[in-house]
């Protein structure tokens, strides 16, 4: 363990990163400040790892692009759900990126051994703290033991001797001069006036700066080689048992699909059911069953025997994937009907996007069933980060607003209060709606409230984003 001049300089840079983080995130809602912070962070971290070997360049570049796309979402849009969710997701993705490009070549990121490496790296910073303290303690002890540095000991002895003398002299001086006593009395009050907000900001800077320093330092100072987990699987599942289970499951799903096909591809509903009842009934159950089927698929692919019945198992798995696709399609149609009647919300649209994501990974799983050399973790991971990044750069609020306005033009129904809550995209939608039909009840009042709120509440520069600027200009030009 060494603490070089480079480490000392990087510690200073981490303090700078902490100050930048405080300026960017504790003075208003994150907007353009987020990519500014990310730029400073990566410049200083890349400077620190510039002499290290860079591995996994392809997946590293993909992660780097996804991280930046998520960060730019703060500058482009103002979706509250993703703003909050990314507080957790972005640090995880940044940590994954740094680990992947600096970890040993012996560790393959899309195998189970990487998870062992990942969890070890999360706890290594605590070991790094202990090793640094031991290093500094040893260096200090070494200096104190040297003959030429005994002056330090003498200074300490002098300070210890002077303490009782200073206390006695201070008591006498306080008694001799009232003004001097008053000056000393003001010292505790000065410290009591220390602002708690400033203390929190200082703690935030220290936590961010030290956290980055310890995490990056841990990756560069410790060479962890994690043993691969699960490379050889001894306990394989019997093919006959697997086939039996799959036949029973597929039989149940074929019967369910036969019932679904009675009304799945037409506009009619089962007699006695309203749109609301049909759409709500069974949606979450269908999603749960689809996830259960996906778990069964992964488990069978992982643990099945490679014997003479392998083709039969593959056929049963293929049928299970097809049946799961029908379940997903049924859930998709139910939710679509519900949106047509009750409008579009972010949770409903996210549920739709999640079903599309599940359909994509099911298609790949179908291919994996027949082409066994393919890696599931590799595809699932890449698809997942691309899916999440797409949600961040997609103006989902704007899309919801446009779909609800289209629905209003067809049905005359719209939930203006929900649209109003969709931040800047909702404001833009309300402005466009007012231009088309200014006689909608409560619409003018909502826009007046937003215009008044914009007039009195000025955003900090950290909160600047493009959609917000468009909304403010649209409100200013609107004649109410």
Secondary structure, DSSP 8 states (H G I E B T S, - for coil): ----HHHHHHHHHHHHHHHHHHHHHSSSS-SHHHHHHHHHHHHHHHHHTTTS----HHHHHHHHHHHHHHHHHHHH---HHHHHHHHHHHHHHHHHHHHHHHS-TTS-TTSTHHHHHHHHHHHHHHHHHHHHHHHHHHHHHHHHHSGGGHHHHHHHHHHHHHHHHHHHHHHHHHHH-HHHHHHHHHHHHHHHT--HHHHHHHHHHHHHHHHHHHHHHHHHH-------SSSS----B-HHHHHHHHHHHHHHHHHHHHHHTTTTTSS---TT--HHHHHHTTHHHHHHHHHHHHHHHHHHHHHB--STTHHHHHHHHHHHHHHHHHHHHHHHHHHHHHHHHH---HHHHHHHHHHHHHHHHHHHHHHHHH-TTS-HHHHHHHHHHHHHHHHHHS-HHHHHHHHHHHHHHHHS---HHHHHTSHHHHHHHHHHHHHH-TTSTTHHHHHHHHHHHHHH----GGG--HHHHHHHHHHHH---
